[in-house]
Amino acid sequence: MSNDPEPTTDPSQLIVYQIRLKGHLGHQWTDWFGGLAITLENNGDTLLTGPVADQAALHGLLRKVRDLGLPLESVIHVSPEQPDVPDVKQ
């Protein structure tokens, strides 16, 4: 048995995440969130969607969410071809 973890995904491919926040963010926050698409939903939630380089980058994004003080609703890994993923920054 080896102590080396075996990656299940190609490390050269970015993973797309969707981070749901309670409350609306303005689009001026796009740069602060590393270019993630910001989608404002009718129910008052904000979706941050886009590729994230690795787990360290994901944790960095979650720290930024914490620093804003907006409640975190969910974090999910989404497939890039999934229709819910916006392909255009709003």
HUGISUL-V431152 format. One record per residue. RES is the residue in three letters. SS is DSSP state (~ for helix, > for strand, _ for the rest). PSI is psi in whole degrees, -180 to 180 (999 if undefined). Layout:
# HUGISUL-V431152
[[RES:SS:PSI] [RES:SS:PSI]]
This chain:
# HUGISUL-V431152
[[MET:_:131] [SER:_:151] [ASN:_:-8] [ASP:_:122] [PRO:_:143] [GLU:_:118] [PRO:_:139] [THR:_:-9] [THR:_:161] [ASP:_:117] [PRO:_:-15] [SER:_:-11] [GLN:_:133] [LEU:_:149] [ILE:>:134] [VAL:>:129] [TYR:>:155] [GLN:>:118] [ILE:>:120] [ARG:>:128] [LEU:>:147] [LYS:>:118] [GLY:_:160] [HIS:_:136] [LEU:_:148] [GLY:_:158] [HIS:~:-14] [GLN:~:-13] [TRP:~:-5] [THR:_:-48] [ASP:_:-39] [TRP:_:-30] [PHE:_:29] [GLY:_:29] [GLY:_:8] [LEU:_:145] [ALA:>:136] [ILE:>:120] [THR:>:123] [LEU:>:123] [GLU:_:156] [ASN:_:-25] [ASN:_:4] [GLY:_:-3] [ASP:>:159] [THR:>:134] [LEU:>:127] [LEU:>:120] [THR:>:136] [GLY:>:178] [PRO:>:143] [VAL:>:132] [ALA:_:-44] [ASP:_:-178] [GLN:~:-36] [ALA:~:-42] [ALA:~:-38] [LEU:~:-44] [HIS:~:-34] [GLY:~:-41] [LEU:~:-41] [LEU:~:-32] [ARG:~:-39] [LYS:~:-40] [VAL:~:-45] [ARG:~:-44] [ASP:~:-28] [LEU:~:-24] [GLY:_:8] [LEU:_:139] [PRO:_:135] [LEU:>:122] [GLU:>:-47] [SER:>:159] [VAL:>:121] [ILE:>:149] [HIS:>:128] [VAL:>:152] [SER:_:136] [PRO:_:-26] [GLU:_:2] [GLN:_:134] [PRO:_:-22] [ASP:_:-15] [VAL:_:114] [PRO:_:135] [ASP:_:-2] [VAL:_:132] [LYS:_:132] [GLN:_:999]]
